[in-house]
Amino acid sequence: MTPDQTIWASLPVPAFVISAEDRIEDANSAGEGFLNASVKSVAGTPVWDQIAIDAPIEEAFERARSNGTPLFVNDIDVGTGSRAPLQCALQIAPLLGQPGKMLMLISPRELAGRMTQSHTVKSAAQSAIGMAEMLAHEIKNPLAGITGAAQLLSMNLSPDDLELTDLIVAESRRIVKLLEQVEQFGNLSPPDFRPVNIHDVLDRARRSALLGFGAHMKMIEDYDPSLPLAFGDPDQLLQVVLNLLRNASEAAEPKGGTIRLHSYFEHSFRLRRSDGTGQSLPLQVEIIDDGPGLPEDIRNDVFDPFVSGRENGTGLGLALVSKIISDHNGWISVTSVPGRTVFRLSLPRVPRGYDIEEKT
């Protein structure tokens, strides 16, 4: 490998050489990971067929080529046919000594702030844990007394007055149920890490959903059969997927809808820590539904405790999901527009040197 080839392969961001005819001529390994396709399979294809940019970029791209000047575009959504868009920075420049050819670098900006948001999620979860402990001791016992007293009173009341005691009992039970859900944060043990076939987890969740809350839904499997084993707690990951499937099913129209379970491998996906180190999260799982989408006013806060888009929702399900994924050193994100909501889980694979046969 020549020095130029070594530098090209070592670039940490997706990089592409674009021909004068706007076709992909070459891609580095990070670029192959971004497209989830080999350079051989995409070479010669129109670049704008492979890379979807949520902005009218073609005219500025051609102007940069004609003028021989670089082009920088920040905070732009870039995706492909097989993955949800990421907010990225684009760097485009003419390739010296090769007229008409352009070099394009894609820097996902979403990855830069991951640890800050992950820390916020953990802090919110810790606050919920502390509140759960207080509520459990200070509220649940008095509520039991109130419920018992109301039931005793109801034994000697007229039918008209029974409505009031029934309301007291029903509301008390609803509050107790809410407290029990909050307590899940405190009762959740650390993940029991082991090699996990993520497709087994998805299949268990899908079958369970179709027999219960998701019986009115159509669920499509779209798996990458070559996906390596994940590293996590299978029971906790099952809880995550079930929760996401439940949300999608409850958001759908009464006549039902479609949920697609999509898995794929992405080489370039890393969680960047504040100390400069990184965690590779190449295993991607997407739960995609065609429901109405998340309300715009809560779209950026859905993983915070007590934020819910449903009238009677507690706002705890997605907060618990986020905590579990954070405890797995993974990442969860969501993109949502009416007709397409994508919850994306990014998970680590089994570490190198881990004895799979001995541990499983």
Disulfide bonds with the S-S distance in Angstrom:
none
